[in-house]
Amino acid sequence: MHDAPLSAVARTLALGLVAGLAIVSPACGGARKNECRMLEEFLDGEVPWQGAPRQAEMNQAGQAANWRWRAERAGERATAAAALALTEPDLVSLRAEITAHYGALVQSANATAAALERGDNAGLNAGAAAFDQRNNGRDALLQRLDTTCH
């Protein structure tokens, strides 16, 4: 007879624990889910220089200005990435990689503009190739984000 009240207490505690986990788990997972979504939306956002005028249609000064403009847009993206409010350690690390990615785009765009201004064709080709290669690195970041979050 003494087992019945103990059993009821144990059952109540177990139900309370299960209910508590059901309430707490989504809250904990929800923050991570929100942070993953924030990074996904950031990386899936429009690449800011896709609408830039075609280089072939510009003179040398116009092309250099276009590369400086790309550097400014990439700098804005780097600043925006760094400002994303994240708390999950692996996502904070990924944010740092994303920020560095856009920082590298700034450097290669500025190097390309400087080569154009100097009339340095080899530097122009190297800078443009570096920019394209780094820009393609965005796909690797998206894949890493997908692996990290899903």
N, C-alpha and C positions, 0 to 999 in steps of 0.2 A: 504494500500500500504506500510505502514511503517513496517508491520509485516513480509513481505517477506525477507528483508535483515536480520532482527533479527532471523528469522527462519533459514536462510542459515548459519548464524554465529553459532547458537545453534547446527545445524546439523553438521557443521564442527568441532565444539568443541567435540561433542559427538563421532564422528568418530575418532577424534584424541585420545580421552580418551580410547576408545575401542582398537584402534591400539596400544596405549601405554601399556595397560594392557596385550595385547597379546604378546608384546615384553618383558615386565618386568616379567610376571608370570613364563614363562619357565626358565628364568635366576634365579629367586629366588628358584623355585622348583628344578632346575637343580643342585644347590649346595647340597641341601639335598639329592637328588637322588644319586649324586656321593658319598656322605658320607655314605649313606646306602649301596651302592654297595661295597665301600671300606671295611666296617665292615663285610658284607656278604662274600666277598672273603677271608677275614682274617679268619673268623670262619669256612668257608667251606674248608680251606686249609688242607693239609695233616697233620694228627696228627703225630708229629715228632717221636714218639717212636713206631709206629706201626711196623716198620721194625726191631725192636730190637730182638736179639737172644732169644730163649725160655729159661726161667729161669731154667727149669728142666734139661737142658743140660749143666749147669754150676756148678762149685764148689761155695763155699760160697763167696770167694773173687771176683769171676767173677760176681756173682749176685749183690754184693754190688757195684761193679764198674758199672754195668748196671743201678742200681738205681741212682747212682751219674750222669751218663750220661743222664738219663731221667730228673733229676733235672736241669741239664745244658740246655737241650732243652726247658724245660718249662720256664726257666729263660729267654732264648732268645725270646720266644714267648711273655712273659710279657713285656720285653723291647720293642719289636716291636709293641705291642698293645698300649703301652703308647706313642709311637712316631707317631701314626696315627694322621694326621692333621685334626681335626674336629672342627666345630664351632657351630653346633646345640646343644643347652643345653641338650636335652634328649639323644642325641647320645654321647655327652661328658660323661654323667653319665653312659651310657652303656659301653663306653670304659673303664671307671674306674672299673666297675664290671668285665669286661673281663680281665683286668690287674690283678685284685685281684684273679680271678679264676686261672690264671696261676701262680701267686705267691703262692697260697695255694697248687698247685701241686708241686711246688719246695719244700715247707716245708714237705709235706707228703713223697715225694721221698727221701729227705735227711734223714727223720726220719726212713724210711724203711731201707736205707743203713746203718745207724748207728746201728739199731737193728740187722741187719745181722752181722755187724762187732763185736758186743758184744755177739753174739750167743743167743740173746733174741727172742725166737720164738713168744711169745705173742706180743712183740713190732713189730716184722716182720709182723705178721698177721694183727695187728691193722693198721700199716702204709700202707700196701698194700691195705687193705679194704678202708682206707681213700682216697688213691690215686684213686682207681677205682670209688668211690662215687663222688669225685670231678671231675674226668674226665667225668663221665656221666652228670655232671652239664652243660656241653657244649651244650647239647640238649636244656636245658631250656634257655640258652643264645640265641641260634638260634631262638627259638620260640618267645622270647621277642623281638628280632630284627625284626622278621617278623611282629609281631603285631605293633611295633613302626613305621616301614617303609611302611607298606602296608595298 
